[in-house]
Amino acid sequence: MEDSDSKKFKILLVDDDVDFRDMLSEILTKAGYKVTTSVDGVDGSFKYSNETFDLLITDIKMPKKDGIKFVQFIQTDEVQKKMKLGSAFKPLPIIFVSASVHDYQIEIELLGNIDVFSKPFKTSEVLDKVNRLLDKKPAIETSGTLIFKKGSVIFREGDQSSELYFVKEGTLNVFKKAKNGIEIKVSTVGQGEMIGEMGVLLKKPRTANVLAATDCVLINIPREKINAVFESQPKWFKVLLETVTARLEDTTDNLAEERSKKG
């Protein structure tokens, strides 16, 4: 008999956002799951009817058939299956991942036993929930992946510095408030760079506001796991050194420029 650790669980992932769908599919696949993707509730209903899945992850707001109607379709089908199989029937675990969760609170409550994650979220938390729902032991995680939509705040000046971020995808803008209260963009951080390193290394509050200039995928590295992560990912340590060096060079150049103006 196949145990829960050796079985390759099948997940149906339904979302009309191709970038998000591909990103989450890749994460779940790397975690050892077999993932089937779908673009909307109609396509999802077809695949659900023709295959057997262990878990459903679906968006809510989608064209043709939204996530609420899709799940209602599944629950209606499951009622019929339960009548045939009786106590041997096991309902399909369902997770909503959506930026529209708050708009559908009543509908979600009426659906019953549904897990919900509001975008943006930590994919490490979703993976933990998937592992628990499928009774699968997770791999050791040293960092988490965060998804931010364009315009989202990554952190603000004065926030506690408990983690630094590696930019896997997207672009961030760094803003600093001037003495006159006006917020000025001081730099842009892109793919392959790090942000938030100084506060973490110096154990001091954040010194700037950082916002997502585009949709972003960030890997957060908690202070207490930095050594373990850098041992397993030496290239990130190189990125950190390059980032710190570049910031120090910028600071030196800015100081020289300010003094030349005063001189």
N, C-alpha and C positions, 0 to 999 in steps of 0.2 A: 504493500500500500504506500502511496506517495505521501510524504509528510509535508507540513506547511512550509518548511524551508526549501525543499527541493522542487516543489511545484512552481511553475512559472505562471503567476496569476495574470489574467487578461483584464485590461482596463479599457473602457470605451471613453474617449475624451472628445467632448463636443464643444466647439467654440468657433465663432465666425471670424475671430481675429487670428489671421494666419501666423503672425509673428509670435503671439502668445502661445498659440496651439503648438507650434513647432518647438518652442523653447521648453514648455512643460512636458511635451512628449519626449524630448531628449533627456530631460532630467529623470523622468520615470523609467525610461528604457535603461539608462545607466544604473538605476537602482535595482535593475533585475526584473522589471515588469514587461509584459508584452502589451504594447499599446496600439489600439486601433483608433484613428482620428476621424472626425466627422465635422462638417461645416455648419450644420444647423439641425433643428429638431426633426425635420422631415427625413434627411439623410440618416440621422441618428436612429430614428424609428426603424428604418429599413435594416440597418446593420444590427440593431438590437434583436429584430425579428428573425434574422438569419444566422446569428452566432450566439454563443453562450459567453457571458462575461461575469467576472467576479466583482466588478466595481464600476460605477459610472461617475465621471466627473464632467459637469456641464455648466456652461454659461447660462445666464437667464435671458438677457435681451439679445435675441437673434432673429434674422429674417425667416419668413415662411412659417416656422413653428418655434415659439420661444421655449425656454427651458421649463417654465411652469407647465405648459401644455404637453411638452415632451414627457415630463415626469408623471403627469396625470395619465397619459397613455400607458406608461410602464406599470403604474400601480393598478390600473384596470386589468391589464394582462395578468398581473401577478395574482389578483383575486381569483381569476379563472384557474390558474395553475395550482393555487392552494386548495381549491375545491377538489382537484383531481389527486393531488399528492398528500393532502392532509398535513400531519405533523412533520413529515419529511421535507416539506417545502421550506427553503430559506430565501427570504427577500433579498433583492439586490441592494447592497449599500450604495448610497448616493451622496455626492458632495457637490454643492453649488459653489462655484468660484466666479464672482461677478462684481463689477463696480456698481451694480444696480440693486444690491441686496436690500438696502433700506427702503427702496420703492416697492418692494414685494414682500414685506414682513408678514402681512396677514395671509397672503397666499401660501407662503412657505410654512407658516404655522399650521395651516389647514392640511397641508400635505403630510404632516406628521414627522416621523423620525428621519430628518435630513440634516446633514452637517453642512455648515456654511462658512465660507471664507470670503471676506470682502477685499477686492483689489485696491491698492497693492497689498501684498502679503508676503510673509517669509515662506519660501518654498520648502524650507526645512520643516516648518510646522505642518504643511500639507503632507509632506512625505511621512512625518511621524504619524499623522492621522491615518494615512493610507496603510502604513505598516500595521497599525493597531487594528484597523477594521478587517484586514486580511490575515491577522495573526502571524505576521512575518517579522522576524527579527531584523532590525535595521542595521545597515553598516555603520561603522563608527564615523560620526560627522565631526569635522574640525571647523567647519564654517557653514554659513547659510547663504542662500541666494535670495536676493530681494528684487522685486519687480516694482518699478516706479513709472507712472505715466508722466508725460510732459507737463511741467508746471508744479510737480509735487515737491514738497520740501524734504530734503534729505536730513538736514539738521540746521539749527539756528545758533547764532552767536549766544554764548552763555550756557548752552546745553552741556550736560556732563559728557565727558569723552570716555566712552566705554568700549569703543570699537573703531577700527579703521575700515575703509572700503576699497576694494579693487574693482575698477570699472571694466566689466566684461563686455558690455555693449552700451552705446549711447554717449551722450555728452552732458556734462554738468557745468553750471555757471556759479562762480564764487563771488559773493557780494560782501562789501564792507561798508559800514555806516560811517560817514565822515563826521567831523565835529559839528557841522551845520545841520546834521540829521538826515542828509540826503544819502540814499543807498547807492553805492557805485560798484559797478562790475569790475573786479580786479583781475580775474583770470578765468580761463576755461579749462576744464579737465576732460580728457577724452579717453577712448578705449585703450586699455593697456596701462593706464595710470592709476595712481592711488590718491585718496583724499581722506583727510581727518587724521593723518599720521602724527602731527605735532602734538595735538591735544592728548592723544593716547600715550605717546612716548614720554611726554613731560607730565602726564597726569594732571592736566589743567583743563578748564572749560573750553568749549569751542570758541574760536576767535573770529568766525565769519559765518554768514548765511550761505548755504549751498542748496541750489534748486536744480531740478532736472530740466535741461534745455531741450531734451528729446525724450522719448520713451527710453528707459534705461534698465539694464540688468546689472546689479551690483553684487559682489560677493563680500559679505561682511566677515571680518576677522576680529573676534572678541579679544580684549587685552590678555585675558588669561590663557588664550590658546595660540597666541602669536608664535611662540617658539615651536610648538608642535606643527603648526601650519607651514612655517618657513623651512622646517626640516623636511617636510614632505613635498613642498613646492619651492625649491631654491630660487626659481626664476622670480618669484614674488619678492624675495628678499632683495634681489638685484633691483627690482622696480622700486622698492622702498628706498634704497640708498640713492638711486637716481632722482627720485622725487624730492627727498630731503635736500640733496645737493643743489638741485634746480631752484628750490624755494630759497635756500640760503644765498644763492647767486643773485636771484631777483631782489632780495632784501638789500644786499650789498649795493647793487646797481641803483636802487631807489634812494638809499641813503646818500650815495655819492651825488646823485642828481639834485637832491634837496639841498645838500651843502653847497653845491656849485651855484645854486640860485641865490643862496644867502650871501655867498662870497662876492 
